[in-house]
Each structure stands twice: as C-alpha cells, then as structure tokens.
Amino acid sequence: MSKNPLLNALSASTYIVLVVAIMSYVSQTQSNKPDTFFAPIVFISILTLSVAVMAYLFFYQPLQYFIEGKKKLALSLFTKTVAIFATFTGGVLLLLILGVL
C-alpha cells in the first residue's frame, strides 16, 4: 500500500478497530435473535475480506519491490511493518493485562 511501514501498520490496526466496532454494533442489535444460516456466511465473508485487506496492507508494496529486484528493500519494508504492528498489538495486550482497557 505505502512505502511507509508505520502507515501500513497503522492502517492495519485501524481496519481491525473498524471491523470490531461494526461487529460489536451488529451483535448488540442481534442479541435477542437466534443465529441463522447466514451467521456463518457473514463470519467467513468477513474473514476472507480481512485476509485480503491485510495481504494488501502487508505484502503489496514489498511484492512490488521484490518484482523490481529490490529484494533487500522488500524484506526491510515487510519486516518493519510487521515489527511496528507487533508493537501496536503488544501495547494493546499490555494495556489489557494492566486493566487499563
């Protein structure tokens, strides 16, 4: 997506927050209704969409670099994006463990 690993990781985190917010809202509106045939369809559809979005955010630009023969740059961008995303994830986990969230 971007050549900036911070922006890529932030975009992934933002996407996750958005999906969770929408799922939380929908589950509150559906709390008194039984699950239907469509619940697993929606779940798998959201999972598939999320895999595609994350693949785009994490792999698109590094793949472009790799195809252009810039293998070290591709690996560096991918590794930095994953490291920053892992830091965000670890920070949220720490806040959960400490009871802040």
PALUMKE-522005 format. One record per residue: x, y, z of N, C-alpha, C, O in turn; residue in one letter. Coordinates in Angstrom, 2 decimals. Example, Ala and Ser with C-alpha at 12.3 -4.5 7.8 and 13.67 -1.06 7.14 Angstrom:
npx=13.19; npy=-5.69; npz=7.80; capx=12.30; capy=-4.50; capz=7.80; cpx=13.20; cpy=-3.30; cpz=7.80; opx=14.24; opy=-3.32; opz=8.46; type=A
npx=12.85; npy=-2.25; npz=7.08; capx=13.67; capy=-1.06; capz=7.14; cpx=12.90; cpy=0.03; cpz=7.87; opx=13.41; opy=1.14; opz=8.04; type=S
END
This chain:
npx=0.84; npy=-1.19; npz=0.00; capx=0.00; capy=0.00; capz=0.00; cpx=0.87; cpy=1.24; cpz=0.00; opx=0.78; opy=2.08; opz=-0.89; type=M
npx=1.72; npy=1.34; npz=1.00; capx=2.54; capy=2.52; capz=1.18; cpx=3.99; cpy=2.10; cpz=1.33; opx=4.28; opy=0.93; opz=1.61; type=S
npx=4.87; npy=3.03; npz=1.15; capx=6.29; capy=2.75; capz=1.36; cpx=6.69; cpy=3.08; cpz=2.79; opx=7.86; opy=2.97; opz=3.16; type=K
npx=5.71; npy=3.48; npz=3.60; capx=5.94; capy=3.83; capz=5.00; cpx=5.42; cpy=2.70; cpz=5.89; opx=4.20; opy=2.49; opz=5.95; type=N
npx=6.30; npy=1.96; npz=6.58; capx=5.83; capy=0.84; capz=7.40; cpx=4.92; cpy=1.27; cpz=8.55; opx=4.03; opy=0.52; opz=8.94; type=P
npx=5.15; npy=2.47; npz=9.08; capx=4.29; capy=2.96; capz=10.15; cpx=2.86; cpy=3.17; cpz=9.65; opx=1.90; opy=2.80; opz=10.32; type=L
npx=2.73; npy=3.74; npz=8.48; capx=1.40; capy=3.95; capz=7.88; cpx=0.72; cpy=2.62; cpz=7.58; opx=-0.49; opy=2.48; opz=7.78; type=L
npx=1.47; npy=1.65; npz=7.10; capx=0.90; capy=0.33; capz=6.80; cpx=0.38; cpy=-0.34; cpz=8.08; opx=-0.73; opy=-0.86; opz=8.11; type=N
npx=1.20; npy=-0.32; npz=9.14; capx=0.80; capy=-0.94; capz=10.40; cpx=-0.37; cpy=-0.20; cpz=11.02; opx=-1.29; opy=-0.82; opz=11.57; type=A
npx=-0.35; npy=1.11; npz=10.94; capx=-1.45; capy=1.91; capz=11.47; cpx=-2.75; cpy=1.65; cpz=10.70; opx=-3.83; opy=1.61; opz=11.29; type=L
npx=-2.64; npy=1.49; npz=9.40; capx=-3.81; capy=1.16; capz=8.58; cpx=-4.39; cpy=-0.20; cpz=8.96; opx=-5.61; opy=-0.36; opz=9.04; type=S
npx=-3.53; npy=-1.17; npz=9.20; capx=-3.99; capy=-2.49; capz=9.61; cpx=-4.70; cpy=-2.41; cpz=10.95; opx=-5.77; opy=-3.01; opz=11.13; type=A
npx=-4.12; npy=-1.69; npz=11.90; capx=-4.74; capy=-1.54; capz=13.22; cpx=-6.08; cpy=-0.81; cpz=13.12; opx=-7.04; opy=-1.19; opz=13.79; type=S
npx=-6.13; npy=0.21; npz=12.31; capx=-7.37; capy=0.96; capz=12.11; cpx=-8.45; cpy=0.07; cpz=11.50; opx=-9.61; opy=0.12; opz=11.91; type=T
npx=-8.07; npy=-0.75; npz=10.53; capx=-9.02; capy=-1.67; capz=9.92; cpx=-9.58; cpy=-2.63; cpz=10.96; opx=-10.78; opy=-2.90; opz=10.99; type=Y
npx=-8.72; npy=-3.15; npz=11.81; capx=-9.16; capy=-4.09; capz=12.85; cpx=-10.13; cpy=-3.41; cpz=13.80; opx=-11.17; opy=-3.98; opz=14.13; type=I
npx=-9.81; npy=-2.20; npz=14.23; capx=-10.71; capy=-1.47; capz=15.13; cpx=-12.06; cpy=-1.22; cpz=14.46; opx=-13.10; opy=-1.35; opz=15.10; type=V
npx=-12.04; npy=-0.87; npz=13.20; capx=-13.28; capy=-0.63; capz=12.46; cpx=-14.13; cpy=-1.90; cpz=12.36; opx=-15.34; opy=-1.85; opz=12.59; type=L
npx=-13.51; npy=-3.03; npz=12.03; capx=-14.25; capy=-4.29; capz=11.93; cpx=-14.84; cpy=-4.68; cpz=13.28; opx=-15.99; opy=-5.11; opz=13.35; type=V
npx=-14.05; npy=-4.55; npz=14.34; capx=-14.54; capy=-4.90; capz=15.68; cpx=-15.69; cpy=-3.98; cpz=16.09; opx=-16.68; opy=-4.45; opz=16.66; type=V
npx=-15.57; npy=-2.70; npz=15.80; capx=-16.65; capy=-1.77; capz=16.14; cpx=-17.94; cpy=-2.12; cpz=15.41; opx=-19.02; opy=-2.11; opz=16.00; type=A
npx=-17.83; npy=-2.43; npz=14.14; capx=-19.02; capy=-2.80; capz=13.36; cpx=-19.61; cpy=-4.11; cpz=13.88; opx=-20.82; opy=-4.23; opz=14.03; type=I
npx=-18.74; npy=-5.09; npz=14.15; capx=-19.23; capy=-6.38; capz=14.65; cpx=-19.89; cpy=-6.23; cpz=16.02; opx=-20.90; opy=-6.87; opz=16.29; type=M
npx=-19.33; npy=-5.38; npz=16.87; capx=-19.93; capy=-5.15; capz=18.19; cpx=-21.29; cpy=-4.51; cpz=18.06; opx=-22.24; opy=-4.89; opz=18.75; type=S
npx=-21.40; npy=-3.52; npz=17.18; capx=-22.68; capy=-2.86; capz=16.97; cpx=-23.73; cpy=-3.84; cpz=16.43; opx=-24.86; opy=-3.88; opz=16.92; type=Y
npx=-23.34; npy=-4.61; npz=15.44; capx=-24.28; capy=-5.56; capz=14.85; cpx=-24.69; cpy=-6.62; cpz=15.87; opx=-25.86; opy=-7.00; opz=15.92; type=V
npx=-23.75; npy=-7.11; npz=16.67; capx=-24.10; capy=-8.14; capz=17.65; cpx=-25.05; cpy=-7.60; cpz=18.72; opx=-25.88; opy=-8.34; opz=19.24; type=S
npx=-24.93; npy=-6.31; npz=19.05; capx=-25.87; capy=-5.72; capz=20.01; cpx=-27.27; cpy=-5.63; cpz=19.42; opx=-28.26; opy=-5.82; opz=20.14; type=Q
npx=-27.38; npy=-5.35; npz=18.14; capx=-28.70; capy=-5.25; capz=17.53; cpx=-29.32; cpy=-6.62; cpz=17.31; opx=-30.54; opy=-6.73; opz=17.16; type=T
npx=-28.49; npy=-7.66; npz=17.30; capx=-28.99; capy=-9.01; capz=17.03; cpx=-29.00; cpy=-9.89; cpz=18.29; opx=-29.19; opy=-11.10; opz=18.18; type=Q
npx=-28.81; npy=-9.31; npz=19.47; capx=-28.64; capy=-10.10; capz=20.69; cpx=-29.88; cpy=-10.92; cpz=21.06; opx=-29.75; opy=-11.98; opz=21.67; type=S
npx=-31.05; npy=-10.47; npz=20.71; capx=-32.27; capy=-11.19; capz=21.07; cpx=-32.74; cpy=-12.15; cpz=19.99; opx=-33.79; opy=-12.77; opz=20.13; type=N
npx=-31.98; npy=-12.27; npz=18.92; capx=-32.38; capy=-13.13; capz=17.81; cpx=-31.47; cpy=-14.34; cpz=17.75; opx=-30.27; opy=-14.23; opz=18.01; type=K
npx=-32.02; npy=-15.50; npz=17.41; capx=-31.16; capy=-16.69; capz=17.28; cpx=-30.29; cpy=-16.60; cpz=16.03; opx=-30.64; opy=-15.93; opz=15.06; type=P
npx=-29.15; npy=-17.30; npz=16.07; capx=-28.31; capy=-17.36; capz=14.88; cpx=-29.05; cpy=-18.07; cpz=13.76; opx=-29.81; opy=-19.01; opz=14.01; type=D
npx=-28.83; npy=-17.63; npz=12.56; capx=-29.47; capy=-18.23; capz=11.41; cpx=-28.40; cpy=-18.83; cpz=10.50; opx=-27.21; opy=-18.84; opz=10.83; type=T
npx=-28.83; npy=-19.31; npz=9.39; capx=-27.94; capy=-19.86; capz=8.37; cpx=-26.92; cpy=-18.83; cpz=7.90; opx=-25.82; opy=-19.19; opz=7.48; type=F
npx=-27.28; npy=-17.55; npz=7.98; capx=-26.43; capy=-16.50; capz=7.44; cpx=-25.29; cpy=-16.08; cpz=8.37; opx=-24.34; opy=-15.45; opz=7.92; type=F
npx=-25.37; npy=-16.41; npz=9.65; capx=-24.32; capy=-16.02; capz=10.59; cpx=-22.95; cpy=-16.58; cpz=10.17; opx=-21.99; opy=-15.82; opz=10.11; type=A
npx=-22.83; npy=-17.88; npz=9.89; capx=-21.53; capy=-18.39; capz=9.46; cpx=-21.09; cpy=-17.84; cpz=8.10; opx=-19.90; opy=-17.69; opz=7.85; type=P
npx=-22.04; npy=-17.55; npz=7.23; capx=-21.71; capy=-16.97; capz=5.92; cpx=-21.09; cpy=-15.59; cpz=6.12; opx=-20.08; opy=-15.27; opz=5.48; type=I
npx=-21.69; npy=-14.80; npz=6.99; capx=-21.15; capy=-13.46; capz=7.26; cpx=-19.77; cpy=-13.57; cpz=7.91; opx=-18.86; opy=-12.83; opz=7.55; type=V
npx=-19.62; npy=-14.50; npz=8.85; capx=-18.33; capy=-14.68; capz=9.52; cpx=-17.23; cpy=-15.03; cpz=8.53; opx=-16.16; opy=-14.42; opz=8.54; type=F
npx=-17.48; npy=-16.00; npz=7.67; capx=-16.47; capy=-16.41; capz=6.70; cpx=-16.21; cpy=-15.31; cpz=5.67; opx=-15.08; opy=-15.13; opz=5.22; type=I
npx=-17.24; npy=-14.56; npz=5.31; capx=-17.06; capy=-13.45; capz=4.39; cpx=-16.18; cpy=-12.36; cpz=4.99; opx=-15.30; opy=-11.82; opz=4.32; type=S
npx=-16.42; npy=-12.03; npz=6.26; capx=-15.59; capy=-11.03; capz=6.93; cpx=-14.16; cpy=-11.54; cpz=7.07; opx=-13.21; opy=-10.78; opz=6.88; type=I
npx=-13.99; npy=-12.80; npz=7.39; capx=-12.65; capy=-13.39; capz=7.49; cpx=-11.91; cpy=-13.29; cpz=6.15; opx=-10.75; opy=-12.91; opz=6.11; type=L
npx=-12.59; npy=-13.64; npz=5.07; capx=-11.98; capy=-13.59; capz=3.74; cpx=-11.62; cpy=-12.15; cpz=3.36; opx=-10.53; opy=-11.90; opz=2.84; type=T
npx=-12.52; npy=-11.23; npz=3.62; capx=-12.24; capy=-9.82; capz=3.34; cpx=-11.04; cpy=-9.34; cpz=4.16; opx=-10.18; opy=-8.62; opz=3.64; type=L
npx=-10.99; npy=-9.72; npz=5.42; capx=-9.89; capy=-9.30; capz=6.29; cpx=-8.55; cpy=-9.85; cpz=5.82; opx=-7.54; opy=-9.15; opz=5.86; type=S
npx=-8.53; npy=-11.09; npz=5.39; capx=-7.29; capy=-11.68; capz=4.86; cpx=-6.83; cpy=-10.91; cpz=3.63; opx=-5.64; opy=-10.63; opz=3.47; type=V
npx=-7.77; npy=-10.57; npz=2.76; capx=-7.41; capy=-9.82; capz=1.55; cpx=-6.89; cpy=-8.42; cpz=1.89; opx=-5.91; opy=-7.97; opz=1.30; type=A
npx=-7.55; npy=-7.75; npz=2.82; capx=-7.12; capy=-6.40; capz=3.21; cpx=-5.74; cpy=-6.45; cpz=3.86; opx=-4.87; opy=-5.63; opz=3.54; type=V
npx=-5.53; npy=-7.39; npz=4.77; capx=-4.23; capy=-7.50; capz=5.43; cpx=-3.13; cpy=-7.89; cpz=4.44; opx=-2.01; opy=-7.39; opz=4.54; type=M
npx=-3.43; npy=-8.75; npz=3.51; capx=-2.44; capy=-9.11; capz=2.48; cpx=-2.05; cpy=-7.88; cpz=1.68; opx=-0.88; opy=-7.67; opz=1.37; type=A
npx=-3.03; npy=-7.08; npz=1.34; capx=-2.75; capy=-5.85; capz=0.60; cpx=-1.89; cpy=-4.90; cpz=1.43; opx=-0.90; opy=-4.36; opz=0.93; type=Y
npx=-2.25; npy=-4.70; npz=2.69; capx=-1.53; capy=-3.76; capz=3.53; cpx=-0.11; cpy=-4.21; cpz=3.84; opx=0.80; opy=-3.38; opz=3.90; type=L
npx=0.10; npy=-5.51; npz=4.02; capx=1.41; capy=-6.02; capz=4.41; cpx=2.29; cpy=-6.42; cpz=3.23; opx=3.51; opy=-6.28; opz=3.31; type=F
npx=1.71; npy=-6.92; npz=2.15; capx=2.50; capy=-7.54; capz=1.09; cpx=2.57; cpy=-6.78; cpz=-0.24; opx=3.50; opy=-7.02; opz=-1.01; type=F
npx=1.65; npy=-5.90; npz=-0.53; capx=1.59; capy=-5.30; capz=-1.86; cpx=2.88; cpy=-4.56; cpz=-2.22; opx=3.51; opy=-4.87; opz=-3.23; type=Y
npx=3.25; npy=-3.59; npz=-1.41; capx=4.45; capy=-2.80; capz=-1.73; cpx=5.73; cpy=-3.64; cpz=-1.66; opx=6.57; opy=-3.52; opz=-2.55; type=Q
npx=5.91; npy=-4.48; npz=-0.63; capx=7.10; capy=-5.34; capz=-0.65; cpx=7.15; cpy=-6.25; cpz=-1.89; opx=8.23; opy=-6.49; opz=-2.43; type=P
npx=6.01; npy=-6.74; npz=-2.33; capx=5.99; capy=-7.57; capz=-3.53; cpx=6.40; cpy=-6.76; cpz=-4.76; opx=7.11; opy=-7.26; opz=-5.63; type=L
npx=5.94; npy=-5.52; npz=-4.83; capx=6.35; capy=-4.66; capz=-5.94; cpx=7.86; cpy=-4.46; cpz=-5.94; opx=8.50; opy=-4.55; opz=-6.99; type=Q
npx=8.42; npy=-4.20; npz=-4.78; capx=9.87; capy=-4.06; capz=-4.67; cpx=10.58; cpy=-5.35; cpz=-5.08; opx=11.59; opy=-5.32; opz=-5.79; type=Y
npx=10.05; npy=-6.47; npz=-4.62; capx=10.65; capy=-7.76; capz=-4.94; cpx=10.66; cpy=-8.02; cpz=-6.45; opx=11.65; opy=-8.47; opz=-7.01; type=F
npx=9.54; npy=-7.72; npz=-7.10; capx=9.43; capy=-7.90; capz=-8.55; cpx=10.41; cpy=-6.99; cpz=-9.28; opx=10.96; opy=-7.37; opz=-10.31; type=I
npx=10.64; npy=-5.79; npz=-8.74; capx=11.59; capy=-4.85; capz=-9.34; cpx=13.04; cpy=-5.23; cpz=-9.06; opx=13.96; opy=-4.56; opz=-9.53; type=E
npx=13.25; npy=-6.31; npz=-8.30; capx=14.61; capy=-6.75; capz=-8.00; cpx=15.19; cpy=-6.11; cpz=-6.75; opx=16.38; opy=-6.29; opz=-6.46; type=G
npx=14.41; npy=-5.38; npz=-6.01; capx=14.86; capy=-4.72; capz=-4.78; cpx=14.52; cpy=-5.60; cpz=-3.59; opx=13.68; opy=-5.24; opz=-2.76; type=K
npx=15.18; npy=-6.75; npz=-3.51; capx=14.82; capy=-7.76; capz=-2.51; cpx=15.10; cpy=-7.30; cpz=-1.09; opx=14.30; opy=-7.55; opz=-0.19; type=K
npx=16.23; npy=-6.64; npz=-0.87; capx=16.55; capy=-6.17; capz=0.48; cpx=15.55; cpy=-5.11; cpz=0.94; opx=15.12; opy=-5.11; opz=2.10; type=K
npx=15.18; npy=-4.21; npz=0.05; capx=14.19; capy=-3.19; capz=0.38; cpx=12.83; cpy=-3.82; cpz=0.67; opx=12.12; opy=-3.39; opz=1.57; type=L
npx=12.48; npy=-4.84; npz=-0.11; capx=11.20; capy=-5.54; capz=0.10; cpx=11.17; cpy=-6.19; cpz=1.48; opx=10.20; opy=-6.06; opz=2.22; type=A
npx=12.25; npy=-6.89; npz=1.81; capx=12.32; capy=-7.56; capz=3.11; cpx=12.32; cpy=-6.55; cpz=4.25; opx=11.68; opy=-6.76; opz=5.28; type=L
npx=13.02; npy=-5.46; npz=4.07; capx=13.09; capy=-4.42; capz=5.09; cpx=11.72; cpy=-3.80; cpz=5.35; opx=11.31; opy=-3.65; opz=6.50; type=S
npx=11.01; npy=-3.44; npz=4.29; capx=9.67; capy=-2.85; capz=4.45; cpx=8.72; cpy=-3.82; cpz=5.13; opx=7.99; opy=-3.44; opz=6.04; type=L
npx=8.73; npy=-5.06; npz=4.69; capx=7.84; capy=-6.06; capz=5.28; cpx=8.16; cpy=-6.27; cpz=6.75; opx=7.27; opy=-6.28; opz=7.60; type=F
npx=9.44; npy=-6.44; npz=7.06; capx=9.86; capy=-6.69; capz=8.44; cpx=9.53; cpy=-5.50; cpz=9.35; opx=9.05; opy=-5.69; opz=10.46; type=T
npx=9.77; npy=-4.30; npz=8.88; capx=9.46; capy=-3.12; capz=9.68; cpx=7.95; cpy=-2.99; cpz=9.91; opx=7.52; opy=-2.64; opz=11.01; type=K
npx=7.16; npy=-3.26; npz=8.88; capx=5.70; capy=-3.19; capz=9.02; cpx=5.22; cpy=-4.19; cpz=10.06; opx=4.41; opy=-3.85; opz=10.93; type=T
npx=5.71; npy=-5.42; npz=9.98; capx=5.31; capy=-6.45; capz=10.95; cpx=5.77; cpy=-6.08; cpz=12.35; opx=5.02; opy=-6.26; opz=13.31; type=V
npx=6.98; npy=-5.56; npz=12.47; capx=7.50; capy=-5.18; capz=13.79; cpx=6.68; cpy=-4.06; cpz=14.42; opx=6.37; opy=-4.10; opz=15.61; type=A
npx=6.32; npy=-3.07; npz=13.64; capx=5.51; capy=-1.97; capz=14.16; cpx=4.12; cpy=-2.46; cpz=14.53; opx=3.58; opy=-2.08; opz=15.57; type=I
npx=3.54; npy=-3.32; npz=13.69; capx=2.22; capy=-3.88; capz=14.00; cpx=2.29; cpy=-4.74; cpz=15.27; opx=1.38; opy=-4.70; opz=16.10; type=F
npx=3.36; npy=-5.51; npz=15.42; capx=3.55; capy=-6.32; capz=16.63; cpx=3.68; cpy=-5.43; cpz=17.86; opx=3.18; opy=-5.78; opz=18.93; type=A
npx=4.32; npy=-4.30; npz=17.71; capx=4.45; capy=-3.35; capz=18.82; cpx=3.09; cpy=-2.79; cpz=19.21; opx=2.76; opy=-2.70; opz=20.39; type=T
npx=2.29; npy=-2.41; npz=18.21; capx=0.92; capy=-1.95; capz=18.49; cpx=0.13; cpy=-3.03; cpz=19.22; opx=-0.53; opy=-2.76; opz=20.23; type=F
npx=0.21; npy=-4.25; npz=18.70; capx=-0.53; capy=-5.37; capz=19.29; cpx=-0.06; cpy=-5.65; cpz=20.71; opx=-0.88; opy=-5.86; opz=21.61; type=T
npx=1.25; npy=-5.64; npz=20.91; capx=1.79; capy=-5.85; capz=22.25; cpx=1.37; cpy=-4.74; cpz=23.21; opx=1.09; opy=-5.01; opz=24.38; type=G
npx=1.32; npy=-3.52; npz=22.73; capx=0.88; capy=-2.40; capz=23.56; cpx=-0.55; cpy=-2.55; cpz=24.01; opx=-0.87; opy=-2.31; opz=25.17; type=G
npx=-1.42; npy=-2.96; npz=23.10; capx=-2.82; capy=-3.17; capz=23.45; cpx=-2.96; cpy=-4.33; cpz=24.42; opx=-3.74; opy=-4.26; opz=25.37; type=V
npx=-2.21; npy=-5.40; npz=24.19; capx=-2.23; capy=-6.54; capz=25.10; cpx=-1.76; cpy=-6.14; cpz=26.50; opx=-2.36; opy=-6.54; opz=27.49; type=L
npx=-0.70; npy=-5.35; npz=26.57; capx=-0.20; capy=-4.87; capz=27.85; cpx=-1.25; cpy=-4.03; cpz=28.57; opx=-1.47; opy=-4.17; opz=29.78; type=L
npx=-1.91; npy=-3.15; npz=27.82; capx=-2.96; capy=-2.33; capz=28.43; cpx=-4.11; cpy=-3.19; cpz=28.96; opx=-4.70; opy=-2.88; opz=29.99; type=L
npx=-4.43; npy=-4.27; npz=28.24; capx=-5.47; capy=-5.19; capz=28.70; cpx=-5.04; cpy=-5.91; cpz=29.98; opx=-5.82; opy=-6.04; opz=30.92; type=L
npx=-3.79; npy=-6.37; npz=30.00; capx=-3.28; capy=-7.07; capz=31.17; cpx=-3.25; cpy=-6.15; cpz=32.39; opx=-3.58; opy=-6.58; opz=33.50; type=I
npx=-2.87; npy=-4.90; npz=32.19; capx=-2.81; capy=-3.94; capz=33.29; cpx=-4.19; cpy=-3.43; cpz=33.71; opx=-4.31; opy=-2.76; opz=34.74; type=L
npx=-5.22; npy=-3.76; npz=32.93; capx=-6.57; capy=-3.36; capz=33.29; cpx=-6.94; cpy=-1.95; cpz=32.85; opx=-7.96; opy=-1.41; opz=33.27; type=G
npx=-6.11; npy=-1.36; npz=32.00; capx=-6.40; capy=-0.01; capz=31.50; cpx=-7.54; cpy=-0.06; cpz=30.50; opx=-8.37; opy=0.85; opz=30.46; type=V
npx=-7.58; npy=-1.08; npz=29.70; capx=-8.64; capy=-1.24; capz=28.69; cpx=-9.62; cpy=-2.30; cpz=29.13; opx=-10.59; opy=-2.59; opz=28.42; type=L
END
